[in-house]
Amino acid sequence: MEFDFTWVLIGLPMAFTLGWLASRLDFRQLRIQNRQAPKAYFKGLNFLLNEQQDQAIDAFIEAVQNDPDTSELHFALGNLFRRRGEYDRAVRVHEHLMSRGDLSQPERERAQHALALDFLKAGLLDRAEAALCKLEGTPFEEEARLARLSIYERSRDWVNATLIAARLGDSSQGSFSARQAHYLCEQASALVAAGDTEKASEALVQAVAMAPAAARPLIELAKLQNQLGQAGEAFQTLGKLHTTASHALPLAAGLLANIAQSCGEQRAALALLQASYAQLPSIDLVEAIVKLEEDFASARQWYTKHMERKVSLVAASKWIAGEKLVDAHHHALVQRAMDQATKPLLRYRCAACGFEATQHFWHCPGCQAWDSYPVRRIEEL
């Protein structure tokens, strides 16, 4: 049977025609989709500009369903809501991303991290902690651990804070020994309040060993030893403070003077305080020296010596308090005015946020920073 080339001549033009029609249909469908996608974006943007956030979110969700490649749009939208304080809307956006089955693993981890930040900013610490724990083993692991550390500090969960700080230290995120020593001191304070001074002492000794150059463990240990009637041991502990962290001695100057009087080490304490004052003049050191000086006249000269080295309204006020003006009534008025003027100068100020307080804080109640309070008062800064 011979092959009829007529069918070939007829079939080739038909195949070409069908292929051309199919390609035209594909291009037409693609153009329709490309037109619809921008319309969805512009619709959502229009709602957003008109402060119709709910409708905007619905429009953007619809756009993502039609085009899975628009996850970046949702991340941007969620971050926008978080910055504006609309945490419920941010959570809604990121939870929708998490519910998508076509989301890649890196983007799913990114969405999990964003969701954790939403909960954290909203103050939902328990939900934030649970979301952050799911980021272990991801590229966001270190950042998540730092956020968890902040949560444990805010909730005063010092045990878990210690565990996370140890992991961060092991992962080359810097040294957290000073921070861990603070945690042990916080636990010791709670133990003292509960009456368990033995465990509190063990915690403070551990804190001293963990951060030998830190001032707080030595000061807290000396306070506890003095409270337990161990004045001699407390004096030796503060002697170590002068060696390892002499800059912080003004914080313990009054305590050192009291302990020295209890154990008969006034001369040794006086020499230590004077040596510290020569390195770093401070009104707190002057007050402790005046308390230990046996001669009243010599003690009062320390106020004038301090004023010669530094302009100090506080020292002037304390000097005037020991003087007698011709008119006793006027003396009382002047002293009251001086005391009122020096009150703000005796405060401590956080170097991170500027929060002022009459007492020194190791953990700023304003910005939650550690060791942000200088040991010197506002007048001496």
C-alpha positions in Angstrom: 0.0 0.0 0.0 1.5 3.4 -1.0 1.6 6.3 1.4 -0.5 9.2 0.4 1.5 12.5 0.9 -1.7 14.4 0.5 -2.6 13.8 4.1 0.8 15.2 5.2 0.2 18.3 3.2 -3.2 18.7 4.8 -2.1 17.8 8.4 0.9 20.1 8.7 -1.1 23.3 8.3 -3.8 22.0 10.7 -1.2 21.1 13.4 0.4 24.6 13.0 -3.0 26.2 13.3 -4.0 24.3 16.4 -0.7 25.1 18.0 -1.1 28.7 17.3 -4.6 28.8 18.7 -3.4 27.0 21.9 -0.6 29.5 22.4 -2.9 32.4 22.0 -5.3 31.0 24.6 -2.4 30.5 27.0 -1.2 34.1 26.5 -4.7 35.3 26.9 -5.1 33.4 30.2 -1.8 34.8 31.4 -2.8 38.3 30.6 -6.1 37.9 32.5 -4.2 36.6 35.6 -1.7 39.4 35.4 -4.5 42.0 35.2 -6.4 40.4 38.1 -3.4 40.3 40.5 -2.5 44.0 40.4 -6.2 44.8 40.8 -6.2 42.8 44.1 -3.1 44.6 45.3 -4.5 48.0 44.4 -7.8 47.1 46.0 -6.1 46.2 49.3 -3.9 49.2 49.1 -6.9 51.4 48.6 -8.6 49.9 51.7 -5.4 50.4 53.7 -5.1 54.1 52.7 -8.7 54.6 53.7 -8.0 53.2 57.2 -10.1 50.1 56.4 -7.6 47.6 57.8 -10.0 44.7 58.0 -11.0 45.0 54.4 -7.4 45.5 53.4 -6.3 42.3 55.1 -9.1 40.4 53.4 -8.1 41.8 50.1 -4.5 40.9 50.6 -5.4 37.4 51.7 -7.4 37.0 48.6 -4.4 38.2 46.5 -2.1 35.7 48.2 -4.6 32.8 47.6 -4.6 33.7 43.9 -0.8 34.2 43.8 1.2 32.2 46.4 4.4 34.3 45.6 3.0 37.3 47.4 4.2 36.2 50.9 6.5 39.2 51.1 3.5 41.4 50.9 2.0 39.8 54.0 5.3 40.0 55.9 5.4 43.8 55.1 1.8 44.2 56.1 2.3 42.3 59.3 5.3 44.3 60.3 3.4 47.5 59.5 0.6 46.5 61.9 3.1 45.6 64.6 4.9 48.9 64.4 1.5 50.7 64.6 0.6 48.7 67.7 -2.2 46.8 66.0 -0.9 43.5 67.3 -4.2 41.5 66.7 -4.0 42.4 63.0 -0.4 41.5 62.8 -1.1 38.1 64.4 -3.9 37.5 62.0 -1.6 38.1 59.0 1.2 35.9 60.3 -1.2 33.1 61.4 -2.6 33.1 57.9 0.9 32.6 56.5 1.5 29.8 58.9 -1.7 28.1 57.7 -0.6 28.0 54.1 0.4 24.5 52.9 2.5 25.9 50.0 4.8 28.0 52.2 8.5 27.0 52.0 10.3 26.0 55.2 12.5 29.1 55.4 9.4 31.3 55.0 7.5 29.3 57.6 10.3 29.8 60.1 10.3 33.5 59.2 6.5 33.6 59.8 6.9 31.8 63.1 9.5 34.4 64.2 7.2 37.3 63.2 4.3 35.7 65.1 6.5 35.4 68.2 7.4 39.1 67.9 3.7 40.0 67.6 2.9 38.2 70.9 6.0 39.7 72.6 5.1 43.2 71.6 1.5 42.7 72.7 2.7 41.6 76.1 1.4 38.0 75.7 4.5 36.5 77.3 3.2 33.0 77.6 2.2 32.8 74.0 5.4 34.5 72.9 7.5 32.0 74.9 5.7 29.1 73.3 6.2 30.6 69.8 9.9 31.3 70.4 10.6 27.8 71.7 9.5 26.5 68.2 12.4 28.4 66.7 15.0 26.1 68.2 17.2 24.7 65.5 16.3 27.4 63.0 18.3 30.5 61.7 16.3 32.5 64.3 17.5 30.4 67.2 19.9 32.9 68.8 17.5 35.8 68.4 14.7 33.7 69.9 16.8 32.8 72.8 17.6 36.5 73.5 13.9 37.2 73.4 13.2 34.4 75.8 15.8 35.7 78.1 14.1 39.0 78.1 10.8 37.3 78.9 12.3 35.4 81.8 13.8 38.5 83.2 10.6 40.5 83.0 8.7 37.6 84.7 11.6 37.2 87.2 12.0 33.5 86.3 15.6 33.5 87.2 16.1 29.7 86.9 15.1 29.6 83.3 16.9 32.8 82.6 20.1 31.2 84.0 19.6 28.2 81.6 19.1 30.4 78.5 22.1 32.6 79.4 24.3 29.5 79.7 23.2 28.4 76.2 23.8 31.8 74.8 27.3 31.8 76.3 28.0 28.4 74.9 27.0 29.5 71.4 29.6 32.3 71.2 27.2 35.1 71.9 29.6 36.7 74.3 30.1 36.2 78.0 26.9 36.1 80.2 28.7 35.4 83.4 28.0 38.8 84.9 24.3 38.4 83.9 24.2 34.9 85.5 25.7 36.3 88.7 22.9 38.9 88.8 20.4 36.0 88.5 22.0 34.2 91.4 21.8 37.4 93.5 18.1 37.8 92.7 17.5 34.2 93.8 19.5 34.8 97.0 17.3 37.8 97.8 14.2 35.7 97.4 15.8 33.0 99.6 16.6 35.5 102.3 13.1 36.8 102.2 11.9 33.2 102.7 14.3 32.7 105.6 16.6 30.3 103.9 19.9 32.1 104.6 22.0 29.0 104.1 21.0 28.5 100.4 21.1 32.2 99.9 24.7 32.2 101.1 25.5 29.3 98.7 24.0 31.2 95.8 26.0 34.3 96.6 29.3 32.4 96.9 28.5 30.8 93.5 27.9 34.2 92.1 31.2 35.5 93.4 33.0 32.6 91.8 31.1 33.0 88.5 31.9 36.7 88.1 34.9 37.6 90.3 35.1 41.2 89.0 31.4 41.9 89.6 30.6 44.2 92.5 27.1 43.1 93.4 27.8 39.5 94.5 30.4 40.8 97.0 28.2 43.5 98.3 25.2 41.2 98.7 27.3 38.6 100.4 28.8 41.1 102.8 25.2 42.3 103.7 24.1 38.7 104.4 27.2 37.9 106.5 26.7 41.1 108.5 23.0 40.2 109.0 24.1 36.7 110.3 26.4 38.3 112.8 29.6 37.5 110.8 31.0 41.0 110.8 34.6 39.9 110.4 33.8 37.8 107.3 31.8 40.6 106.0 34.7 43.0 106.4 37.0 40.7 104.5 34.5 40.3 101.7 34.3 44.1 101.2 38.1 44.2 101.3 38.0 42.0 98.2 35.7 44.5 96.6 38.3 47.2 96.9 40.7 44.8 95.1 38.5 43.5 92.3 36.0 46.4 91.7 37.3 49.5 93.6 35.1 51.8 91.4 32.0 50.3 93.1 33.2 50.9 96.7 31.1 54.1 97.1 28.0 51.9 96.9 29.2 49.9 100.0 31.0 52.7 101.8 28.3 53.2 104.5 28.0 49.4 104.9 31.8 49.1 105.3 31.8 51.8 108.0 29.0 50.1 110.0 30.7 46.7 109.7 34.1 48.1 110.7 32.6 49.6 113.8 31.0 46.2 114.7 34.2 44.2 114.4 36.7 46.9 115.6 38.3 47.4 112.2 37.8 51.2 112.1 41.4 52.1 111.2 41.7 49.5 108.5 38.4 50.6 107.0 39.5 54.2 107.2 42.7 53.5 105.3 40.8 51.6 102.7 38.2 54.4 102.2 40.9 57.1 102.0 42.8 55.1 99.4 39.6 54.6 97.4 38.8 58.4 97.7 42.3 59.2 96.3 41.5 57.2 93.2 37.8 58.3 92.7 36.4 61.1 94.9 32.9 60.5 96.0 30.5 62.1 98.5 29.6 58.6 99.7 33.2 57.9 100.6 33.4 61.2 102.4 30.4 60.4 104.5 31.8 57.0 105.5 35.2 58.6 106.3 33.5 61.3 108.5 31.7 58.5 110.3 34.9 56.6 111.1 37.1 59.7 112.0 37.5 59.9 115.7 38.3 63.6 115.8 35.3 65.8 115.0 37.3 68.7 113.5 39.3 66.4 111.3 36.1 64.7 110.1 34.5 68.0 109.1 37.6 69.0 107.2 36.8 66.2 104.7 33.8 68.2 103.4 36.0 71.2 102.7 38.7 69.0 101.1 36.0 67.5 98.9 34.8 71.0 97.8 38.4 71.9 97.0 38.6 69.0 94.6 35.1 69.2 93.2 32.3 71.7 93.2 29.7 70.0 95.5 26.5 71.5 96.8 25.9 68.3 98.7 29.2 68.7 100.6 28.5 72.3 101.2 25.1 71.5 102.7 26.6 68.9 105.0 29.3 71.2 106.1 26.8 74.0 106.9 24.8 71.5 108.9 27.7 71.4 111.4 28.2 75.1 111.6 26.3 77.6 113.8 25.2 80.9 112.2 24.7 83.9 114.4 21.0 83.7 114.0 19.9 80.2 114.8 16.5 80.8 113.2 18.2 81.8 109.9 20.4 78.7 110.1 17.4 76.4 110.2 16.0 78.2 107.1 19.2 78.0 105.2 19.7 74.4 106.1 16.2 73.5 105.0 16.7 75.3 101.6 20.1 73.5 101.1 18.6 70.1 101.9 15.8 70.7 99.4 18.2 71.8 96.7 20.5 68.8 97.1 17.8 66.1 97.0 17.8 65.8 93.2 21.6 65.7 93.2 21.7 62.7 95.4 19.8 60.5 93.0 21.2 57.9 90.6 20.5 58.1 86.9 20.3 55.2 84.4 22.9 55.8 81.6 20.7 53.9 79.1 17.3 55.6 79.6 17.8 58.4 82.1 15.5 57.0 84.7 16.3 58.6 88.1 15.9 57.0 91.5 17.0 57.7 95.0 18.5 54.3 95.3 21.0 52.4 93.1 19.5 49.7 90.9 21.5 46.8 89.3 18.5 46.2 86.9 16.9 49.4 85.6 13.1 49.4 86.3 12.7 51.7 83.3 14.5 50.1 80.4 15.4 46.7 82.0 19.1 47.2 81.3 21.7 45.6 83.6 24.5 47.6 85.3 23.3 50.8 83.6 23.4 52.9 86.8 26.8 54.5 87.5 28.0 54.1 91.1 28.2 57.9 91.4 25.3 60.2 92.1 23.9 62.8 89.7 26.0 65.6 91.2 29.2 63.7 90.5 28.5 62.7 86.9 
